[in-house]
Amino acid sequence: MIILKAKKRDKLAKKVKEIRNRGGLPAVLYGPKIKNQSIEINLKEFKKTFKEAGESSLISLEIDNKKFPVLVHEIKRDSLTGEPTHIDFYQPILTERVRVAVPLIFEGMAPAVKELGGTLVREIQEIEVEALPEKLPHEIKINVESLKTFEDEILIKDLNLPQDVKVLRSSDDIVALVVPPTKVEEELEKPIEEKVEEVEKAEEKKEKEGEEEEVKAEKIKETPEKPEKKEKAQS
């Protein structure tokens, strides 16, 4: 378990800015069997730890030489920089199952992409799982080399999961597949082709109507005008 050191902090809001100015990060520790604690951690150390553990692996949070097995429950970030501004650490009950979202990591090269020129489609990027806190996986790796044709699919039931980890999705949900290049091109070109065809038909209709008008005009010119009848004056 990765160790992350922390220290207790004053709850006063005016102290938060000072913490951030010196490279610290305000945080809170809570759980069903512990009292809420306002703490401070090092920003760089947290970023390094989070990269390894994510939100689905237990971290050993060390405060005053006492260790708490925790999960990163929530990260608040700066809207402009994306940097963490506050962390919520949650200490679960180790004997009770918890639910977390675990990222999927796709590895390898699909033969249907390399040899047939298809496009890999990742239908699911992360999945929610349930397990005891100590059994939670950091990530789930998926080898796409089984996708040899455009008919092949990787389903939820095909995932290689750690023991006692339950996926909270249908076992027949599609995780990944490869689509042929023509299918992608058709979807992109179809609207354009339809519009071009409509324009061409409209132009042809306009040309035809124009030709008919010209013919009518020529016939009118060729037909001599009949002299108007004059009424005889009555005597």
N, C-alpha and C positions, 0 to 999 in steps of 0.2 A: 504494500500500500504506500502511495506517495505521501510524503510528509510536507505539510505547509505550516509554517510558523505564523502565529498571530499574537496580538496582545490586546488587552482590554483598553477601551477608550471612553472618554467622557462623552455623554450623550448630547452635550450642548451643540447646537447647530453651527455656532460660530467656529467651532473647532474643525469642522469638515474641510473647509477651504485650506486650513493650515496643513491638514493631513495630506491632501492632494498636492499641495505646493512642494512638499518634501518627498514626493514619490510614493506616498502611501495610498491606500484604498480603504474607505470605510466599508464595513460589512456588519452583518448580524448573524448570530448563531441561534437556532431555535429547534425545537422538536417536541414530541409528545411527552418525553420523560425528563426534559431539562428546562431550566429557566432561561428565558431570552437574554442574550448577552450582546452588547454592542462592542465590536472588536475592530481592529485595524490590521491590515496585511500589506505586504510590499507588492506594488503593482507589477513589477517585472517578474517577481517570483510567482505571482498568481497566473500571469499569462503563460509562463512556462509550464506550470502545473496543469492548467486547464487544457493546454495543447495535448498533454499526455493522457489526462483522465476524462476530459469532456464532462457531460452532465450525467453519464451513466456508470461511472466508476467511483468507488469509494475513495475518499481522501482522508488522510489522518491529519486533522487540524489540531495543532499543538498550541495550547494556551497555558502559560505559567506551568510548564512541565507536565501538563495533563493533556491526554490525547482523546479526541472525539472523532469517531468514524462518521464522516458527513458526505452528502451529495451536494453539488452545486445546483440549487433549486431555481435561482433566477439571477440574471445579470442585467443591470440597468446600464445603458450606454449613452454617451454624448451624442446628440442628434446630428452634429456636424462632423466630428472626428471619428465616431464609432468606438472610442476608447471606453473601457469599463469605468463607471462612476460609483457603483454600489453593488455589493454581492450579498445574496441570501444563501446561507449554508443551512442545510436541513439534516438533522441527525435522526435517521430512521430507527425503528426497532428491528434489530438484526434478525429476530426470529419470525418476522412478518414479511410477506411478499410485498413488493412495491412495483409500480409501473413507471417506466421511463421510455423516452424515444431514443433509439439507437441508430446512428448513421450507417448506411450501406456503402461499402468500398468495393468498386468494380475493378477487377484485375484481369490481365491477359488481353489477347486480341482475338476477337470472334472470327473464325474462318469465313463466315458469311459476309463479313466486312472486308477482310483482306483479299479473299479470292473471288467473291461475287460482286464486290463494289457496293454492298448495302450500307445502311446507316443504323448504328446501334441506338435503340430507344430505351432509356431508363424510365420505366413507368413509376417506380417508387424510389425515393432517395433516402428515406428513413422509415423505420417501423417501430411501433410501440410494443414493448415486451413486458412480461411480468416475471419476476423471480425474487429470490431472497437477495438482499443488498450485496452480500459478498459474492453472489453468483452472476451479477449483472455484467454483461460484456461491454467493453469500451466501444467496439465496432463489430460489424459483421461483414466478413470478406466474401465476395462472390466472383468466381472465375467464369468468365464469359466464353471460354474456349469450347464449351459444349454447344454453342450456337453455330452449327455448321451449315444449316439451310435456313430459308426464309420461313419454314414451318416450325422450326425449333423455338421453344420458349423456356424461360426460367421462371418457375412458379414459387410461391411462398413455401410450399411443401418440399421444394428442392434445396432450401437453404440448410447449410451446415451449422446448426445451433449448439451451443454448450448444453450440457445436461441440466435438466430442471429449469430451462428457460422456455417460457411459453410466448408465442407470437399472438398478438390480439388482432388478427386479421384472418380472412378466409384463406384456407390452404390452397385454393385454386386461383387466387389473385396473381396476375402477371407482374413479375418483377422487371424482366428485361426481354427484349426480342430484337431481331434485325429485320428492317423493312427494305424491299428492293428499291434501287434508285429510280426506276420508272414511276413507282407509286408516289415518291416524293415530288418528282418533276410534274406529274399529272396534277397533283394537288396545287402546285404553284402556278402552273400554266393554264389550268382550266378556266378560271375567271377571265384571264386575258383573252384567250381564244374565243370565248363566248361573246365578249364585248366586241372584238374585231369582226366576228361574223355578223353581229347585229348592225354594226356600222356599215359593213359592205352591203347588206341587204337593203338598208335604208337608202344608201347611195344609188344602188341599182334601181330602186323604185322611183327615186327622184329623177334619174336620167330618163327612165321610161316615160314618166309623166311629162317631162320636158319635150321628148321627141313627139309625143302625141299632140302637144300644144302647137309645136312647129308645123306638123302636118295639117292641123285644122286651120292654122293661119294661112298656109300656102293655098289651101282649097278656097278660102274666102277671097283671096287676091285674084285667083284665076276665074272666078264666077263673075260675069259682067253684071253691073247693077241694073235693075229694071227701072225704066223711067216712071216717074210718078204720074198717075192719072189725074188729069185736070177736069174739074167739074164744069159742065157747061152752064153759062150764065142763063138764068131764066129771063125770058122776055116779058 
